[in-house]
Amino acid sequence: MIGIFIERPIGTGMGTLAVAILGVVACLRLPVDLLPSLELPRVSVEVRLEEASAAEVEELVTVPVEQALSGVPGVQEIDSLSRDGLAVVTLAFPWMTDVDLAILNVRERLDEVRDLLPEAAAPPAVRHWDPGNRPFMVLAASTADAAGDPGRTVGAAARNHALGAQEAWRLVALSKAVREILRPRLEQVDGVAAAELVGDRGEQVLVTLDPARARLLDVAPAEAAEAIRRAVTVPESGTLRRGPYRYSLRVPALVQSADDLGEIVVSAPGRAPRVRLGDVARVDLAPSDPRSVLRFDGRPAVGLHLYKDAAGNALAVTDAVTDVLAAFRAEHPDARLDVAYAQAGFIRAALGGALTSVAAGGVLALGVLFLFPGDWRQPVVIGVVVPWPPWNGSTSRSTSSPWAGWRWASACL
């Protein structure tokens, strides 16, 4: 067999080159991730019933859902949790269960029990917990000049959770830049599945009624509230038919800004003089109430959770995201953008440790070959033909390159 390869050096070389090329291509396309792909056979069902106590939730929601899901094929265990306004039922299945088929069976059972739930209950939400479905990178954006002093209170500070009015408006502007500029760019990166905003702030219109002015102009608070509701509600527009075609009509709301809201009429129809909302109330544009508060290094910040595709390479996606962040920093020098968490650092550290162990094992093996056989030529030949990784303990991107060992071997030759 060895003689055949020796007699045909060109064919042997071409075959070896083809195998090497296939190995390099496969290595470059190999997905790299922090955790292995693991699918836990657990499915959760969440049903919300607002303004209901835990006992009412258990009686009206949890028990009917448990009874319906107990007949799902393959279910091993059912756990339930009832608390104020929320019921959570978790189903455990055996390993190697087709989770997609199990979710389909769960939804079919929930459709059967939907009529037994209270009318005020939200539609059941079916969730599958995947340990790999966690952000591979967390970003924190803050203003570069934010003092981050929670004790400063200016304007509507109580409404802004101990943030000053000026600081809150800076956070609103930053949230708009992150929401409209940074997030779309990150979602366009190849390998990024989604970008979730955390701690962002928007705008809201505050209407403060002046009781004295309202009594003087004979405007009841209920009349003002009803006028505001009519102004901000989009009326039904209907459709327009023209021959075989049908066109949908949409009439925009009367109010498009805070100034427009101050001009609406709140007095009864036909009563003179006409009273505007601005005559009996103060209309202000203010930062919206925060749904969540995020602080990074003591500064108010806006967070971005980045999720990658299941088949994406975490190292390559992280490098592409880093390029987008560098461009955003150059365009917005007044914004501070930090990487709060990145899986790529742990992955590179793990790769560096593995390559270091391989190099150490190779050195020990060559040492044994030098000591015992007594022939120095055999270990030298083995050391030259084996593609060694660089043994420098580095955790940079170069340590994961498949060409590193071949460059070392070429240098030895």
N, C-alpha and C positions, 0 to 999 in steps of 0.2 A: 504493500500500500504506500509506504514512504517512497519507494522507488518511482512510482507513478508520478507523484508530485515533483520529484527531483528532475525527472525526464521532461516535464512540461512546465518550465518556470514561468512562461507567459500566462498560461491558463491559471496556474496556481496564484500568481500575483493578481490577476484580474478578479479571481474569486475572493481572495482576501480583501481586495479593495472594495468589492461590492458589499461584503459583509460589514466592513468598517463604515461604509457610507450609510447602510441601513441602520447600524447602531447609533450613529451620530444623529440621523434624522429622528429616530425613535426617542432618543434622549432629549432632543430639543422640544419635541411635542409632548413630552411627559408632563402631566399636570403636577404642580407642586402646591401642597396645602399643609396647614398646621396640624389638622386632625384627619384621620381616615374617614372615608365615606361610610357612615353608620346610620342605619335607619331603624329607629326604635319603634316597635309595634304598639304604639300607644296613641289613642285618638281621644281628644277632649271635645266636649260639647258645652258651649256657654249660652245661657239664656238670661237676658236682663229683664227685670220687672221693677221699674222705677217706683220709689216711694212705698215699697213693700218691706215688711220686717222679715227677719230670717225665718221665723216660724211660718209666715204666709208663703214665702218662697219655697220652703220645703214641701208644704202641703199642696200648693197649687202648681208648682213647676217641677221640682226635683223628683217627687214620687212618680208622677205620670211619665216623665222622661226615662227614669230608671226602668219602669215596667215595660216600656216600649223597646228599650235597647237591650233588655235581657235576652231577647230572642235573636240577636244578631249572630250569624254563624261564626263559630270559632272564638267567641269572646271567653276569656278565662276569668277575668276579675273586673268588677265595677266599683269604683270609688266615687263618692259625691261630696260636694261642699256647698252648703247653703249659708248665705250671709245676706245682709240688707241689700236688696236690689239685684242680687246676682246668684245664679245657680250654675255650678260647674260639675259635670259628670264626666269621669275619665274611664275609658275602656282599655283594658290590657289584653293583647293577643299573643299567641305563641310566636317564638322566633321563626323567621323565614316566611311569615305571613305576608301576602300581597297587601300592602297598606292601602294602595289606591282602591282595590276592590273592597277592602274593609270600610273605607270612607264612603264608598258608594252605597254599601248596605246600610250604614248608619244613617245616611241622608234619606234613604227610602223609608226607614222606620220613623224618622222624624216627620216626614210628610204625613204619615198615618196618624200621628199624635198631635199634629198642629192644631186641629180643631178643638182638642181638649184643653189647650192652654188658655189662659186669660187673654182677652182682646188687647189689653194694654201691654202684654209681653212682646218683646222684640223677637224677630225671627231667630231661631237657633243658629249659632255660628259653630261650624265644625273646624277644628284646628288639629294639625299634626305637628308635634314638636320634633324638630330635627336639630341635633347638636351642631351640625355644620351650618345651620342657618343663623349665624351670628355675624356681626359686622367685622370685616377684616381690617378696617381702619376707621378711627374716630377722629374727627377734626373739630377744633374749637376756634371760632372766629370772634375777635373782640376788637374794640377800637384802641388804637395805639396810645391815645391820650386819656383813656378812662382811668379815673382815680380809684374806682372800686371802693369808695367809702360808703358803707351802708348807713352811717349815721347822718349823712347829709340829706335833708328833706326840703325840697323846693316844690311849690305848687301842689299837685295831686300826688304827694309822696305816699300817702296811705294806700291809695289805689294802685300804685306802682310798686308795692312791696318794698318799701324803704329805699327805692331808687329816686334820685333827684329828677326833676322834670327834664332838665337838659340831658342828663345821662340816659333817661328813658328814650328821648327822641333820637339820640345817637344810636341806640340799640335798634330802634325802628328802621332807621336808614340802613344800618348794617344788615338787618334781617332782609330788607328788600333787595340789597345787592347780592346776598347769598342765595336768596330764593329765585331771583330772576336771572342772575348771571352765572354764579358758581355752580349751583346744582345742575342746571341744564348741561353745562360743559362736562361735569363729572359723569353724568348719566350717558353722555355720548362716547365715553372712553370704552374701548373694546374690552370686555370682561367685567364691567361694572353693571350689575343687575338693577340696583336701585340706590337712591340716596335719600335718607330720611332726615328731616329737619327736627331739631329738638331745641326748645327754649326760644323760638322765634317770636317776634312781636309784630303786631299789625297796628292798624288805626281804628278808632271808634269815634262816633259822634255823641257827645254828652249834652243832654238838654236839661237845664236847671230852671225849673219854673219859679217865678217871682210871685209869691202869694199875694202881696199887696197890689201889684199891677194887675194880676188876674182878677181879683175882686173888683178893682176899679173899672176894668173893662168888661166885667161880667162874663168871664171865661172860666168854665169849670175845668178842673184837671182831666176829667174823663173826656171832655170835648177835645182838648189838646191832644190827648193820647190817641183818640180815634182819628183825628186829622193826620197825625204822623203815620198811623198805620195805613191809611188810605194812600198817602203820598209815596210810601216806600214799597207798596205792594204792586207787582206787575199785573195789570188787568188782563183778563182773558181777551185774546185778540181774534181767535177764530181762523177760518180758512177762506181763500178766494179761489173760485173755480173759473177756469177759462178754457172752454172746450173740454178736451179729455184730460187736461192738466189741473192739478190742485196745488195751490201755493199757501204756505203757512204764513200768517201775519203775526207780527210781534210789535207791540207798542211799548217803548221803554218807559221805565218808571219816571215820575215827575221829578224826583230828587236825584241829582247826580253828584252833589257836593254839600258841604255843611252850609254854604251860603244859600243854596237853593232851599234847604230845609227851613232856614229862617224866614223865607218869603212865603211859605204856604199859609193859607187862610185857615184860622182855627175858630172863627166865629160862625154862628149858625147861618145857613143860607138865607139870603134876603134881608139880613140884619145890617143896618148901617150905623156907624161906619164899619168897614171891614177891618178885622183885627188879624194881624200877622203873628206868627209864632215868635218872631223876634221882638214884638212889642211886649210880650208877657213872659219871655224866658230868654236865657242866655244859651246860645248854641256854640259849643266849642269842639274843636277837633283835638283829640287826645290819644295817647298810646293806649292800645287795648289792654284789658286785664290779662296777665300772663296765665297760660294753662300749665306751664312748667317753667322753672327757674334753673338756669345753668350758670355756674361760676367756674372759671378756670384761672388758677393762680390769683384768686381773690378778685377777679374781674368779672363783671357780667358778660356773658358770651352767648353765641349761637352755635349749637352743635350740629354736626353732620355725621350720621352713621352710614357708612358705605358697605354695601353688600355686593359680593361678586358672584358671577355665574358658577354653577357647580363644576364645570369643566375648565374653568379659568386657572391660569397660573398666577398664584398670589404674588410672586416676585415681579413678573412682567407687568401685572396690573398696577402694583404699587409704584413701579418706576414711571408708568404712564400718568398716574394720578399726580405724582410729584412734579412732573413737567407742567401739568395744568395749574397746580398750586403756585408754581414759580411765576407763571404768566399772570395769574390773578394778583399776586403780591406786587408785581411791577406796575400793573394798571391801577391798583388801589394802595398807594403807600401809606394812607392813613389807617388802614385796616391791618390788624395783627392776626395772622393765621398760623396756628400751631397744630402739630400732630400729637394728639393726646394718647393714641394707642395705634399700633400697627403690628399685624401678625408677621410681617416680613422680617422684622428683627429677630423674632424667636426662630423663624424658619432658617435664616442665614446662620444663626448661632448653632442650630442643630446640624446643618450641613457642614459647618466648619468643624464641629466636634467629630462627626462621622469621618470626614476626610483625614483629620488628624489621627484618628484611631487606625484607619487603613494604612496611612504612611508609617506609623509606628510599628504596626504588625509586619509590614514589608521589610522594614529595616531589621527587625528581630529575625525574620526568616532568612534574610541574606547573611546575617551574622552567623546563624547556625550553619548555613552552607559553607561559609568561609572556614569555620573552625573545624568541622568534622571530616568532610571528604578530603581536605588538603589540596584540592585543585582550585586555583583562583579563577580559572577561565570560565568554568560552569556558572558560578554566581554572577559574573560580569555579564554574560550573555543573557541570563534571565533578567537581570536588572535593566538591561538596555531595551529588550523587547516588550516588557510590561509597561503600560501607560501609567506612570506614577502621578498622583495628584500633588500639587505644591504643599509642602509641609511647613507652613509658616504660621498656623493658628489663626489665619485671617478669616473673618466672617463677612468679607465684602462679596460683591456679586461675582468677582472673578473666580472665587473658589468653586462655584457651581458650574463653571464652563467645562464642557466635555473636551475642549481642545487643549486644556492646560497640561494634561499628562502626555499628549502626543508631542507638544513642543519640547517637553523635558526629554523624551526618548530621542527626538531628532537631534537635540544638542549632544546627547551621549554618543550617537552614531557619528 
